[in-house]
């Protein structure tokens, strides 16, 4: 009788163990990150067709206040998806500071 019970239990436990300890313990799997979501905040500068500059960033907390400084300065709020976008700027060197105080030097984007 004990062999029958052990055999029945092995059919129940073995598939769960094959999935890994977290699945066997009933832990929920971690939600995968969106494939196009950046892992950290970044900002970039591009040259516009009119010779002005375009400053944009991504990976910021949604709705976060972002301050920028360079040839001008100001504040903009990131979108719900964590992006901001400013165009028509006169300079190509920019520093961006997010709400947590972290400063980022914006990198010139070169397109091929």
N, C-alpha and C positions, 0 to 999 in steps of 0.2 A: 504494500500500500504506500509506503514512503517513497518508493521509486516513482510511482505514478504521480504523486504530488510534486516531486522535484522536477520531473519531466514537464509537467504542466506549467510550473513556475518558470522554467528556463525559456519557454516560448514567449512568456510575457516580459521577462527581464532582458533577454538578449537583444531584442530590437532597440530598446531604450538605451542600453549601454553602447550600442553601435553608433548612436547619434552623438554620444559624448556625455561627459558627466553633467554638464549644465542641463541638457535635455532630459537626462535620466532623473535629475533632481527636480524637474518641473520649472526651471528658470526660463523666463521669456528671453528669446534671442534679441540681441541688440538691433535696433533699427538701422538699416544701411543708410549711408549718406547718399544724397542725390549725386548722380554721376558728374554733373557740371558745377556742383557747389565747391567753392574754394575752401581749403582747410584753415587758412589764416587771412587776415585782412591784408589787402595790397592796393596800391594806387599806381596809376600810370598816366603819362602825358603823351599826347599825339599831336602832330602838326596837322592843322586843318588845311583845306584847299586854298583858303584865303590868306594863309600865312599866320593866322592866329593859332592859339593852342587850346587843346581839349584835355581837361583833367577829369579822370574817372576813377572810381574805386569799387571794390567788391569785397565781400567777406566780413563786413561790419555787422554788428547786431542790428536787427530790423528796427527802424525808427531812431537809431542812435544819432546824437548830435555830433557832427564832424566839423572841426574847424580847419581851415586851410590858410596858408600864408605863402607868399612869394611876391610877385609883382603887385599883387593886391591881397586882401585878406577878407575873411568872412566865415560864416557858419552855414552849413547845409545839413538837412536831415537825411539819413540813409532811408531808402525805401524799405518796405516790409521784407523784401528779399535780401537786404543788406548792401544795396548798391547806391552810389551817388554819381552824378554826371554834371559837369560844368563845361560850357563851351565859350568861345570868343575871348579867351584870356590872352594877355600880352606877353607873358613870360613862360619859360620852359622849366624853371626850377621851382619845385613846390614841396612843402612839408605839410603833412596832414596829421592831425591829432584827434583821436577818437575820444569818446566820453570817459574811457578808463585812464586817459592821460598818456597812452602809448603814442609815441611819435613815429611817423613813417616818412621816409624820403621817397618821393615819387620817382619812378624810373621811366625814362623815355622809351616808348614802345616803337620798335622799328619793324615795319612790315615789308615782306619780300614779295 
